Amino acid sequence: MMTMKRCLLGAIILINPLFAHANPRARKHLITVKFDYDFRLTPACTSDATKDADTKKDCVKEFVVYDISVGASMRTKLATIPVPVGAKSLTKGISGKSPLLSFAPGKHIIAVVARTLDGKESDPYKCTTLLKIRK
């Protein structure tokens, strides 16, 4: 079972008023996340790894950023983040950005999960942060 220990996840919201929708309550935002991951728990996949190769051993293919505000079962995918090249141990400061996305004002729970080659994901509640979108 792949595990992602509780991590410190930071997120920055950038608002771009040039891309605001006709609805002023739903503006476009760029979400930037920064987190740490220990690849000793579940190693990074090799660059030549495929879905069919070595199915007995999990490896991290990528990280996925979700909005889990309405619950993990109804999560919304915001972005994917590649595994840093050569990652083998505790890696600090992994970061990534979403494309410009519409967010309603209010509180949003942002989560990062580690995803394996076969699509398994770590617990989305182990690496979260709370964002507040202003009106």
C-alpha positions as YAML, in Angstrom:
chain: A
units: angstrom
residues:
- id: 1
  name: MET
  ca: [0.00, 0.00, 0.00]
- id: 2
  name: MET
  ca: [1.36, 3.36, -0.95]
- id: 3
  name: THR
  ca: [1.52, 5.90, 1.84]
- id: 4
  name: MET
  ca: [2.00, 9.61, 1.86]
- id: 5
  name: LYS
  ca: [2.68, 10.79, 5.37]
- id: 6
  name: ARG
  ca: [1.12, 14.01, 6.56]
- id: 7
  name: CYS
  ca: [3.01, 16.72, 4.74]
- id: 8
  name: LEU
  ca: [3.34, 20.43, 4.92]
- id: 9
  name: LEU
  ca: [1.54, 21.75, 1.88]
- id: 10
  name: GLY
  ca: [1.66, 25.39, 1.00]
- id: 11
  name: ALA
  ca: [-0.50, 26.95, -1.64]
- id: 12
  name: ILE
  ca: [-0.53, 30.37, -3.20]
- id: 13
  name: ILE
  ca: [-3.51, 31.80, -5.05]
- id: 14
  name: LEU
  ca: [-2.91, 34.31, -7.79]
- id: 15
  name: ILE
  ca: [-5.92, 36.17, -9.15]
- id: 16
  name: ASN
  ca: [-5.85, 37.41, -12.70]
- id: 17
  name: PRO
  ca: [-8.68, 39.93, -13.19]
- id: 18
  name: LEU
  ca: [-8.09, 39.94, -16.96]
- id: 19
  name: PHE
  ca: [-9.50, 36.44, -17.07]
- id: 20
  name: ALA
  ca: [-12.56, 37.06, -14.86]
- id: 21
  name: HIS
  ca: [-15.78, 35.43, -16.04]
- id: 22
  name: ALA
  ca: [-18.93, 37.38, -16.72]
- id: 23
  name: ASN
  ca: [-19.91, 36.21, -13.25]
- id: 24
  name: PRO
  ca: [-17.75, 38.38, -10.96]
- id: 25
  name: ARG
  ca: [-18.12, 35.81, -8.18]
- id: 26
  name: ALA
  ca: [-16.22, 33.16, -10.17]
- id: 27
  name: ARG
  ca: [-12.83, 34.53, -11.13]
- id: 28
  name: LYS
  ca: [-9.93, 32.68, -12.69]
- id: 29
  name: HIS
  ca: [-7.14, 31.76, -10.28]
- id: 30
  name: LEU
  ca: [-3.74, 30.14, -10.61]
- id: 31
  name: ILE
  ca: [-2.99, 27.75, -7.75]
- id: 32
  name: THR
  ca: [0.66, 27.09, -6.91]
- id: 33
  name: VAL
  ca: [1.49, 24.28, -4.46]
- id: 34
  name: LYS
  ca: [4.75, 23.38, -2.74]
- id: 35
  name: PHE
  ca: [5.24, 20.19, -0.69]
- id: 36
  name: ASP
  ca: [7.77, 17.59, 0.47]
- id: 37
  name: TYR
  ca: [7.73, 13.84, -0.33]
- id: 38
  name: ASP
  ca: [9.84, 10.98, 1.01]
- id: 39
  name: PHE
  ca: [10.62, 8.66, -1.91]
- id: 40
  name: ARG
  ca: [12.04, 6.06, 0.50]
- id: 41
  name: LEU
  ca: [8.39, 5.16, 1.30]
- id: 42
  name: THR
  ca: [7.38, 4.64, -2.32]
- id: 43
  name: PRO
  ca: [10.17, 5.23, -4.86]
- id: 44
  name: ALA
  ca: [9.85, 7.28, -8.03]
- id: 45
  name: CYS
  ca: [9.17, 5.36, -11.22]
- id: 46
  name: THR
  ca: [12.03, 5.02, -13.65]
- id: 47
  name: SER
  ca: [11.71, 6.95, -16.91]
- id: 48
  name: ASP
  ca: [11.19, 3.71, -18.88]
- id: 49
  name: ALA
  ca: [8.57, 2.24, -16.53]
- id: 50
  name: THR
  ca: [5.30, 1.18, -18.12]
- id: 51
  name: LYS
  ca: [1.96, 0.08, -16.74]
- id: 52
  name: ASP
  ca: [2.70, -3.58, -17.42]
- id: 53
  name: ALA
  ca: [6.22, -3.58, -16.04]
- id: 54
  name: ASP
  ca: [6.99, -4.71, -12.50]
- id: 55
  name: THR
  ca: [3.41, -4.82, -11.22]
- id: 56
  name: LYS
  ca: [4.58, -6.24, -7.89]
- id: 57
  name: LYS
  ca: [6.28, -3.03, -6.80]
- id: 58
  name: ASP
  ca: [4.57, 0.37, -6.58]
- id: 59
  name: CYS
  ca: [6.34, 3.49, -7.76]
- id: 60
  name: VAL
  ca: [5.25, 7.13, -7.92]
- id: 61
  name: LYS
  ca: [4.47, 8.18, -11.49]
- id: 62
  name: GLU
  ca: [3.24, 11.70, -10.68]
- id: 63
  name: PHE
  ca: [1.50, 13.87, -8.12]
- id: 64
  name: VAL
  ca: [-2.07, 15.09, -8.56]
- id: 65
  name: VAL
  ca: [-3.53, 18.27, -7.06]
- id: 66
  name: TYR
  ca: [-7.23, 18.12, -6.17]
- id: 67
  name: ASP
  ca: [-9.88, 20.38, -4.70]
- id: 68
  name: ILE
  ca: [-11.54, 18.10, -2.12]
- id: 69
  name: SER
  ca: [-13.81, 20.75, -0.61]
- id: 70
  name: VAL
  ca: [-16.94, 18.68, -1.21]
- id: 71
  name: GLY
  ca: [-15.26, 15.41, -0.18]
- id: 72
  name: ALA
  ca: [-12.62, 13.14, -1.64]
- id: 73
  name: SER
  ca: [-15.16, 11.06, -3.56]
- id: 74
  name: MET
  ca: [-16.30, 14.16, -5.49]
- id: 75
  name: ARG
  ca: [-12.88, 15.76, -5.88]
- id: 76
  name: THR
  ca: [-11.92, 18.02, -8.76]
- id: 77
  name: LYS
  ca: [-8.56, 17.57, -10.44]
- id: 78
  name: LEU
  ca: [-6.66, 20.86, -10.64]
- id: 79
  name: ALA
  ca: [-3.21, 19.84, -11.94]
- id: 80
  name: THR
  ca: [-0.59, 17.12, -12.21]
- id: 81
  name: ILE
  ca: [3.01, 17.56, -11.11]
- id: 82
  name: PRO
  ca: [5.84, 15.40, -12.45]
- id: 83
  name: VAL
  ca: [8.18, 13.56, -10.11]
- id: 84
  name: PRO
  ca: [11.49, 15.43, -9.80]
- id: 85
  name: VAL
  ca: [14.26, 13.85, -11.85]
- id: 86
  name: GLY
  ca: [16.54, 11.66, -9.73]
- id: 87
  name: ALA
  ca: [14.34, 11.77, -6.60]
- id: 88
  name: LYS
  ca: [15.37, 8.97, -4.22]
- id: 89
  name: SER
  ca: [14.96, 10.22, -0.66]
- id: 90
  name: LEU
  ca: [13.21, 13.02, 1.20]
- id: 91
  name: THR
  ca: [12.68, 15.68, -1.43]
- id: 92
  name: LYS
  ca: [11.70, 19.13, -0.22]
- id: 93
  name: GLY
  ca: [10.08, 21.91, -2.16]
- id: 94
  name: ILE
  ca: [8.36, 19.95, -4.93]
- id: 95
  name: SER
  ca: [6.14, 22.48, -6.65]
- id: 96
  name: GLY
  ca: [3.66, 22.88, -9.44]
- id: 97
  name: LYS
  ca: [1.00, 25.20, -10.82]
- id: 98
  name: SER
  ca: [-2.52, 24.73, -12.06]
- id: 99
  name: PRO
  ca: [-3.80, 26.33, -15.23]
- id: 100
  name: LEU
  ca: [-6.13, 29.30, -14.73]
- id: 101
  name: LEU
  ca: [-9.28, 27.88, -13.12]
- id: 102
  name: SER
  ca: [-12.60, 29.32, -11.97]
- id: 103
  name: PHE
  ca: [-13.07, 29.27, -8.21]
- id: 104
  name: ALA
  ca: [-16.12, 30.50, -6.34]
- id: 105
  name: PRO
  ca: [-15.42, 32.65, -3.28]
- id: 106
  name: GLY
  ca: [-15.12, 30.78, 0.00]
- id: 107
  name: LYS
  ca: [-13.00, 28.05, 1.57]
- id: 108
  name: HIS
  ca: [-11.42, 25.33, -0.54]
- id: 109
  name: ILE
  ca: [-9.47, 22.30, 0.66]
- id: 110
  name: ILE
  ca: [-6.56, 21.57, -1.67]
- id: 111
  name: ALA
  ca: [-4.91, 18.14, -1.55]
- id: 112
  name: VAL
  ca: [-1.88, 16.55, -3.21]
- id: 113
  name: VAL
  ca: [-1.72, 12.78, -3.76]
- id: 114
  name: ALA
  ca: [1.00, 10.51, -5.09]
- id: 115
  name: ARG
  ca: [-0.23, 8.38, -8.05]
- id: 116
  name: THR
  ca: [1.34, 5.06, -9.09]
- id: 117
  name: LEU
  ca: [1.65, 3.63, -12.59]
- id: 118
  name: ASP
  ca: [-1.49, 1.56, -12.14]
- id: 119
  name: GLY
  ca: [-3.50, 4.58, -10.96]
- id: 120
  name: LYS
  ca: [-3.51, 3.96, -7.21]
- id: 121
  name: GLU
  ca: [-3.43, 7.16, -5.17]
- id: 122
  name: SER
  ca: [-2.36, 7.98, -1.65]
- id: 123
  name: ASP
  ca: [-4.89, 9.20, 0.92]
- id: 124
  name: PRO
  ca: [-5.99, 12.70, -0.17]
- id: 125
  name: TYR
  ca: [-6.42, 13.78, 3.46]
- id: 126
  name: LYS
  ca: [-2.72, 13.25, 4.29]
- id: 127
  name: CYS
  ca: [-1.46, 16.30, 2.40]
- id: 128
  name: THR
  ca: [-3.91, 19.21, 2.48]
- id: 129
  name: THR
  ca: [-4.14, 22.94, 2.92]
- id: 130
  name: LEU
  ca: [-7.05, 25.34, 3.27]
- id: 131
  name: LEU
  ca: [-7.44, 28.20, 0.81]
- id: 132
  name: LYS
  ca: [-9.77, 31.16, 1.18]
- id: 133
  name: ILE
  ca: [-10.94, 32.80, -2.03]
- id: 134
  name: ARG
  ca: [-12.07, 36.35, -1.36]
- id: 135
  name: LYS
  ca: [-15.17, 37.85, -2.92]
...
